[in-house]
Amino acid sequence: MITAEPAPLEAISSISRRPNFMQSRFWGLVKGSLGARPMAFKLFWQGTVDSLLAIRQPAAQQGMHQVYIPWAPVFQVPETHQGEFLEELSAVLTPLLPRNTLFIRYDLPWLSPYHAESPPPPDRIREIRMNFGTREKNLRKAATDIQPTHTRIINLNLDTDEILSSMKPKTRYNIRLSQRKDIRITDAPFSRLPEWYRMYEETARRNRIQLHPYRYFAELLKVTSQHNLPATRIHLLFAEQAHQPLAGMILVIHGTTATYLYGASRTTGRQCMATYRLQWEALQTARKSGCRYYDLFGIPPDNSSSHPMHGLYRFKTGFGGYTIHRRGCWDYPLLPDSYLSHSAMELAGPGYHTE
């Protein structure tokens, strides 16, 4: 049996010790500063207690809202009972949500049971399997996944030589080449965000990816400056040659996990392999901070050369580590008819992005 009660946002860090920045006070503050409404809950299940961060934000229909729950619930639920668990959790949360809530969206951290299937089953088949054992058969595969469902994790418990030896030879070569090209890494003050954002704009145009507004990143950095968040730190890293930035990243360290959240690079000077040196130094920064894992935060599902982001797959997997495949976003509609209209509009929208 699941029970839940509202909790102050400040209580999240004391309830949960999991290294999950998407379920942290930090992320709630970031989303709140951008106009969403963060809500926190205390969950009880089978003698265990954990926190739940939910983000209330407008839905496509005027006057309606959706409740987005990133990378949660974190309870270890057997695959065959996950649908039943989500149905019960939705029933428990619904009375605690505003009446104009259109649906609850769970961005699940649970591993996908379809990672070995290529292509994976269509959404309708996955819905049948997820709803097995549920009473209402109401869980729906979301029209879009918000957070990346596939990512690469590097084990930082290894020593430096072991991490290097686990990389592909070409990656090790490019790291050493960038050192010979005198690429230097700077842990920059947040005042240099405009420089980073110009590179980010260039990267988005080059790769034809969705562009976040400058304010999004400004608030992301400002939150860590204005609040006491001992579990969370952000580094704005630049890879430079002769004091000219060639690449940069926003690195989030939360608990024992470091996440390569956003990256940017210039087209000019790419032969200097600055992005390789940047990742290598970010790994060192994470290890010195006591992190056990480094999350490269998003890759294509496999090594298919036909995927438009195949180059990203080769770049990130070159650093070694292992791949995990998550279940992605699942919705529990509270107003089914209006939900269908919302899904149709969402299908016509842009691809995934960090909510």
C-alpha positions as CSV (number, residue, x, y, z in Angstrom):
1,M,0.0,0.0,0.0
2,I,1.3,3.5,-0.9
3,T,0.6,6.6,1.1
4,A,1.6,10.1,0.4
5,E,1.5,13.5,2.2
6,P,2.5,17.0,1.0
7,A,6.0,18.2,2.2
8,P,7.9,21.5,1.9
9,L,10.4,21.7,-0.9
10,E,13.1,22.2,1.7
11,A,12.5,18.7,3.1
12,I,13.4,16.8,0.0
13,S,17.2,16.7,0.7
14,S,16.5,15.4,4.2
15,I,14.0,12.7,3.1
16,S,15.9,11.3,0.2
17,R,19.7,10.8,-0.1
18,R,19.7,9.4,-3.6
19,P,22.1,11.1,-6.1
20,N,19.3,12.1,-8.4
21,F,19.4,15.8,-9.3
22,M,16.0,15.6,-11.1
23,Q,14.5,14.8,-7.7
24,S,16.3,17.4,-5.7
25,R,15.5,20.7,-4.0
26,F,17.9,22.2,-6.5
27,W,15.8,21.1,-9.5
28,G,12.6,22.3,-7.8
29,L,14.1,25.7,-7.3
30,V,15.3,25.9,-10.9
31,K,11.8,25.0,-12.3
32,G,10.1,27.4,-9.8
33,S,12.4,30.3,-10.9
34,L,11.3,29.6,-14.5
35,G,7.6,29.9,-13.8
36,A,6.6,26.3,-13.0
37,R,5.2,25.3,-9.6
38,P,7.3,22.6,-7.8
39,M,5.4,20.4,-5.4
40,A,7.0,18.0,-2.9
41,F,5.5,14.9,-1.3
42,K,6.6,12.3,1.2
43,L,5.9,8.7,0.1
44,F,5.6,5.6,2.2
45,W,5.7,2.1,0.6
46,Q,6.5,-1.3,2.2
47,G,8.2,0.2,5.2
48,T,10.4,2.6,3.2
49,V,10.1,6.4,2.9
50,D,11.2,8.6,0.1
51,S,10.5,12.0,-1.4
52,L,8.8,12.9,-4.7
53,L,9.3,16.1,-6.6
54,A,6.5,17.0,-9.0
55,I,6.5,20.0,-11.4
56,R,3.1,21.6,-12.2
57,Q,3.1,23.4,-15.5
58,P,0.5,24.6,-18.0
59,A,-0.9,22.0,-20.5
60,A,-1.9,22.8,-24.1
61,Q,-5.5,23.4,-23.1
62,Q,-6.2,26.8,-21.7
63,G,-6.7,26.7,-17.9
64,M,-5.4,23.1,-17.6
65,H,-2.2,21.9,-16.0
66,Q,0.0,18.8,-16.2
67,V,2.1,17.4,-13.4
68,Y,5.5,16.2,-14.5
69,I,7.5,13.9,-12.2
70,P,11.1,13.6,-13.5
71,W,13.1,10.4,-12.9
72,A,10.7,9.0,-10.3
73,P,9.4,7.1,-8.5
74,V,12.7,5.6,-7.4
75,F,11.4,2.6,-5.4
76,Q,12.6,-0.6,-6.8
77,V,9.4,-2.2,-8.2
78,P,9.5,-5.5,-10.0
79,E,8.9,-5.1,-13.7
80,T,5.8,-7.2,-13.7
81,H,4.2,-4.9,-11.1
82,Q,5.3,-1.5,-12.3
83,G,2.0,-0.7,-13.9
84,E,0.0,-1.6,-10.8
85,F,2.4,0.5,-8.7
86,L,1.9,3.6,-11.0
87,E,-1.8,3.2,-11.0
88,E,-1.9,3.1,-7.2
89,L,0.5,6.0,-6.9
90,S,-1.6,8.1,-9.3
91,A,-4.7,7.3,-7.2
92,V,-2.9,8.4,-4.1
93,L,-1.6,11.6,-5.6
94,T,-4.7,12.8,-7.4
95,P,-6.5,14.2,-4.4
96,L,-3.4,16.2,-3.5
97,L,-3.2,17.8,-7.0
98,P,-5.2,20.8,-8.3
99,R,-8.6,20.0,-9.8
100,N,-7.6,21.3,-13.2
101,T,-4.8,18.7,-13.6
102,L,-5.1,17.1,-17.0
103,F,-2.6,14.2,-16.5
104,I,0.3,13.0,-14.4
105,R,3.5,12.3,-16.4
106,Y,6.1,10.0,-15.0
107,D,9.6,10.2,-16.5
108,L,10.6,6.8,-15.2
109,P,14.1,6.0,-14.0
110,W,13.3,2.2,-14.3
111,L,15.3,0.2,-16.9
112,S,13.5,-0.6,-20.1
113,P,12.7,-4.3,-20.7
114,Y,13.0,-3.7,-24.4
115,H,16.7,-2.6,-24.6
116,A,17.6,-5.8,-26.5
117,E,14.8,-5.5,-29.0
118,S,15.5,-3.6,-32.2
119,P,13.2,-2.0,-33.1
120,P,11.3,-1.9,-29.7
121,P,7.6,-2.9,-29.7
122,P,5.1,-0.2,-30.8
123,D,3.6,2.0,-28.1
124,R,0.3,0.1,-28.2
125,I,2.0,-3.2,-27.3
126,R,4.0,-1.5,-24.5
127,E,0.8,0.0,-23.1
128,I,-0.9,-3.5,-23.0
129,R,2.1,-4.9,-21.1
130,M,2.4,-1.9,-18.7
131,N,-1.3,-2.1,-17.9
132,F,-1.3,-5.8,-17.2
133,G,-2.7,-6.3,-13.8
134,T,-4.1,-2.7,-13.5
135,R,-7.8,-2.1,-12.9
136,E,-8.3,0.9,-15.1
137,K,-5.9,0.2,-18.0
138,N,-5.2,3.9,-18.0
139,L,-1.5,4.2,-18.4
140,R,-0.4,5.6,-21.7
141,K,3.0,5.9,-23.4
142,A,3.6,9.6,-23.6
143,A,3.7,11.2,-27.1
144,T,7.3,12.4,-26.4
145,D,10.1,11.6,-23.9
146,I,11.4,14.5,-22.0
147,Q,14.7,13.4,-20.6
148,P,17.0,11.2,-22.7
149,T,16.0,7.5,-22.4
150,H,19.4,6.2,-23.3
151,T,22.6,7.3,-21.6
152,R,26.2,6.3,-20.9
153,I,27.6,6.0,-17.4
154,I,31.3,6.0,-16.5
155,N,32.3,4.3,-13.3
156,L,34.5,6.7,-11.4
157,N,35.4,4.2,-8.7
158,L,38.2,3.1,-11.0
159,D,41.6,4.8,-10.9
160,T,42.7,7.2,-13.6
161,D,44.7,4.6,-15.6
162,E,41.8,2.1,-15.5
163,I,39.4,4.8,-16.8
164,L,41.8,5.6,-19.6
165,S,42.3,2.0,-20.5
166,S,38.6,1.4,-20.8
167,M,38.3,4.1,-23.5
168,K,38.5,3.5,-27.2
169,P,42.0,4.0,-28.6
170,K,40.9,6.9,-30.8
171,T,39.4,8.7,-27.7
172,R,42.7,8.3,-25.8
173,Y,44.6,9.6,-28.8
174,N,42.4,12.6,-29.1
175,I,42.8,13.5,-25.4
176,R,46.5,13.4,-25.8
177,L,46.3,15.4,-29.1
178,S,44.4,18.1,-27.3
179,Q,47.1,18.3,-24.7
180,R,49.7,18.7,-27.4
181,K,47.6,21.5,-28.9
182,D,47.8,23.3,-25.6
183,I,44.1,23.1,-24.8
184,R,43.6,24.4,-21.3
185,I,40.5,23.8,-19.1
186,T,39.1,26.7,-17.1
187,D,36.5,26.4,-14.2
188,A,35.0,29.7,-15.1
189,P,32.9,32.2,-13.1
190,F,29.2,32.3,-14.0
191,S,29.7,35.8,-15.4
192,R,31.1,34.1,-18.5
193,L,27.8,32.5,-19.4
194,P,27.2,34.8,-22.4
195,E,30.4,33.4,-24.0
196,W,29.2,29.9,-23.4
197,Y,25.7,30.6,-24.7
198,R,27.1,32.0,-28.0
199,M,28.9,28.6,-28.5
200,Y,25.7,26.8,-27.6
201,E,23.7,28.8,-30.2
202,E,26.4,27.8,-32.8
203,T,26.2,24.2,-31.7
204,A,22.4,24.1,-31.9
205,R,22.4,25.6,-35.4
206,R,25.1,23.1,-36.6
207,N,23.3,20.0,-35.2
208,R,19.7,21.3,-35.8
209,I,18.6,20.8,-32.2
210,Q,16.2,22.7,-30.1
211,L,17.5,25.8,-28.5
212,H,16.9,26.8,-24.9
213,P,16.6,30.5,-24.2
214,Y,19.4,32.3,-22.4
215,R,17.2,32.8,-19.3
216,Y,17.0,29.1,-18.8
217,F,20.7,28.8,-18.2
218,A,20.9,32.0,-16.3
219,E,18.4,30.7,-13.8
220,L,20.1,27.3,-13.6
221,L,23.4,29.0,-12.5
222,K,21.7,31.6,-10.3
223,V,19.9,29.1,-8.2
224,T,23.2,27.6,-6.9
225,S,24.6,31.1,-6.2
226,Q,21.6,32.3,-4.2
227,H,20.7,29.2,-2.2
228,N,22.5,27.0,0.2
229,L,22.6,23.7,-1.6
230,P,25.4,21.6,-0.1
231,A,24.5,18.5,-2.1
232,T,24.5,20.3,-5.5
233,R,27.2,22.2,-7.3
234,I,27.5,23.5,-10.9
235,H,30.7,24.0,-12.9
236,L,30.9,26.1,-16.0
237,L,33.9,24.6,-17.8
238,F,35.7,26.1,-20.9
239,A,38.3,24.4,-23.1
240,E,40.5,27.2,-24.4
241,Q,43.5,27.7,-26.7
242,A,45.4,30.9,-26.2
243,H,42.6,32.2,-24.0
244,Q,40.0,31.6,-26.8
245,P,37.1,29.3,-25.9
246,L,36.7,26.4,-28.3
247,A,34.2,24.3,-26.2
248,G,32.3,24.4,-22.9
249,M,30.0,22.5,-20.7
250,I,27.6,22.8,-17.8
251,L,28.5,20.1,-15.3
252,V,26.1,19.3,-12.4
253,I,27.4,17.5,-9.4
254,H,24.7,16.1,-7.1
255,G,25.7,13.7,-4.4
256,T,27.9,11.0,-5.8
257,T,26.8,11.6,-9.5
258,A,28.2,14.1,-12.0
259,T,26.1,14.9,-15.0
260,Y,27.3,16.4,-18.3
261,L,24.1,18.4,-18.6
262,Y,24.8,20.7,-21.6
263,G,27.7,21.1,-24.0
264,A,28.7,23.5,-26.6
265,S,31.6,23.9,-29.1
266,R,32.8,26.1,-31.9
267,T,33.1,24.9,-35.5
268,T,36.4,26.7,-35.7
269,G,39.3,24.8,-34.2
270,R,37.6,21.4,-34.1
271,Q,40.9,19.8,-35.1
272,C,42.3,20.6,-31.7
273,M,39.9,18.1,-30.1
274,A,39.0,20.5,-27.3
275,T,35.8,18.5,-26.5
276,Y,37.8,15.4,-25.6
277,R,40.1,17.4,-23.2
278,L,37.0,19.0,-21.8
279,Q,35.3,15.6,-21.0
280,W,38.6,14.2,-19.5
281,E,39.0,17.2,-17.2
282,A,35.3,17.1,-16.2
283,L,35.8,13.4,-15.2
284,Q,38.8,14.5,-13.0
285,T,36.7,17.3,-11.5
286,A,33.9,14.8,-10.7
287,R,36.4,12.3,-9.1
288,K,37.9,15.0,-6.9
289,S,34.4,16.0,-5.8
290,G,33.9,12.4,-4.5
291,C,31.6,11.3,-7.3
292,R,31.2,7.6,-8.1
293,Y,29.5,8.0,-11.5
294,Y,29.7,10.3,-14.5
295,D,26.5,10.5,-16.6
296,L,27.1,11.6,-20.2
297,F,23.3,12.3,-20.3
298,G,21.9,11.1,-23.6
299,I,23.0,9.0,-26.6
300,P,21.1,7.4,-29.5
301,P,19.6,4.0,-28.7
302,D,22.3,2.1,-30.6
303,N,25.2,2.4,-33.1
304,S,23.1,2.7,-36.1
305,S,24.8,4.9,-38.7
306,S,21.4,6.1,-40.0
307,H,20.6,7.9,-36.7
308,P,21.0,11.7,-37.1
309,M,23.0,11.8,-33.9
310,H,25.3,8.9,-34.7
311,G,28.3,11.1,-34.2
312,L,27.2,11.8,-30.7
313,Y,27.0,8.1,-30.0
314,R,30.5,7.5,-31.2
315,F,31.9,10.4,-29.3
316,K,30.3,9.5,-25.9
317,T,30.7,5.7,-26.1
318,G,34.4,6.4,-26.9
319,F,34.9,7.3,-23.2
320,G,34.0,3.8,-22.1
321,G,31.4,3.0,-19.5
322,Y,28.2,1.2,-19.9
323,T,24.8,2.1,-21.5
324,I,21.5,2.2,-19.6
325,H,18.1,2.3,-21.3
326,R,15.2,3.8,-19.3
327,R,11.4,3.3,-19.9
328,G,10.8,6.9,-20.7
329,C,7.7,9.0,-20.1
330,W,4.4,7.4,-19.1
331,D,1.1,9.3,-18.6
332,Y,-1.8,8.7,-16.3
333,P,-4.7,10.8,-17.8
334,L,-7.1,12.3,-15.3
335,L,-9.3,13.8,-18.0
336,P,-9.1,11.3,-20.9
337,D,-10.9,13.2,-23.6
338,S,-8.9,16.4,-23.1
339,Y,-5.7,14.3,-22.8
340,L,-6.2,13.0,-26.4
341,S,-6.2,16.5,-27.7
342,H,-3.1,17.4,-25.8
343,S,-1.3,14.3,-27.1
344,A,-2.1,15.3,-30.7
345,M,-0.7,18.8,-30.2
346,E,2.4,17.4,-28.5
347,L,3.2,15.0,-31.4
348,A,3.3,18.0,-33.6
349,G,5.8,19.8,-31.4
350,P,9.7,19.7,-31.1
351,G,11.7,16.8,-29.7
352,Y,12.8,16.1,-26.2
353,H,14.3,18.6,-24.0
354,T,15.2,19.0,-20.3
355,E,12.0,20.1,-18.4
